[in-house]
Amino acid sequence: SAVISQKPSRDICQRGTSLTIQCQVDSQVTMMFWYRQQPGQSLTLIATANQGSEATYESGFVIDKFPISRPNLTFSTLTVSNMSPEDSSIYLCSVVPEGVGWNTEAFFGQGTRLTVV
Amino acid sequence: SQQGEEDPQALSIQEGENATMNCSYKTSINNLQWYRQNSGRGLVHLILIRSNEREKHSGRLRVTLDTSKKSSSLLITASRAADTASYFCATNAANSGYSTLTFGKGTMLLVSP
């Protein structure tokens, strides 16, 4: 299993500013995943963050808007840059524990509820 | 990428009744997972069913998988008010990175006392 501490749990930000979300995992993992959940919607994968390499972004998401850092095997940050009201969402980080093969569950942080005004 | 579809989008039942949620997907999978989300918080894993399995149980949960129809169902028996939450299916596609999940749109379940 894995326990993820995600901060902040919520924030209200002014448009044009940036917010950095942090995720700390209690064990070492190669990949961390960042998701966005728009109001009333499902989760959409933003990017996969590997330690020691650039993050891999999904279609529709770009590094300039969502820069990601992965300085070590237990920590990652996602920044939401130059925010607009359309960025108001819940952002979640997730990991899958190492060494357990293909069929294993994912663990999630508690999410960051972002409101941009 | 594939997109799971759950139905119904919302379900309202009384305590003690059973709740059934369905999920459909589009491509071959390694496994299908069900998650629960309370009030827009983090997701909690409920159950995972592998592509070569047809049915799985965990407590009051029963999951079925029909790979020929690319569909799954989650049954919650003897529901409780505390089961009120959103439920999502997520698939691990056969040709994706092993940890990548694609989530369905979710079913919002309301269980009234």
HADDOCK unambig.tbl for C-alpha pairs under 7 A between the chains (distance, minus, plus):
assign (segid A and resid 41 and name CA) (segid B and resid 105 and name CA) 6.29 0.50 0.50
assign (segid A and resid 42 and name CA) (segid B and resid 103 and name CA) 6.51 0.50 0.50
assign (segid A and resid 42 and name CA) (segid B and resid 104 and name CA) 6.34 0.50 0.50
assign (segid A and resid 42 and name CA) (segid B and resid 105 and name CA) 4.73 0.50 0.50
assign (segid A and resid 42 and name CA) (segid B and resid 106 and name CA) 6.39 0.50 0.50
assign (segid A and resid 43 and name CA) (segid B and resid 103 and name CA) 5.99 0.50 0.50
assign (segid A and resid 96 and name CA) (segid B and resid 99 and name CA) 6.46 0.50 0.50
assign (segid A and resid 102 and name CA) (segid B and resid 98 and name CA) 5.57 0.50 0.50
assign (segid A and resid 103 and name CA) (segid B and resid 31 and name CA) 6.52 0.50 0.50
assign (segid A and resid 103 and name CA) (segid B and resid 50 and name CA) 6.94 0.50 0.50
assign (segid A and resid 105 and name CA) (segid B and resid 45 and name CA) 6.63 0.50 0.50
assign (segid A and resid 105 and name CA) (segid B and resid 48 and name CA) 6.99 0.50 0.50
assign (segid A and resid 108 and name CA) (segid B and resid 42 and name CA) 5.77 0.50 0.50
assign (segid A and resid 108 and name CA) (segid B and resid 43 and name CA) 5.81 0.50 0.50
assign (segid A and resid 109 and name CA) (segid B and resid 42 and name CA) 5.56 0.50 0.50
assign (segid A and resid 110 and name CA) (segid B and resid 41 and name CA) 5.33 0.50 0.50
assign (segid A and resid 110 and name CA) (segid B and resid 42 and name CA) 3.90 0.50 0.50
assign (segid A and resid 111 and name CA) (segid B and resid 41 and name CA) 5.66 0.50 0.50
assign (segid A and resid 111 and name CA) (segid B and resid 42 and name CA) 5.31 0.50 0.50
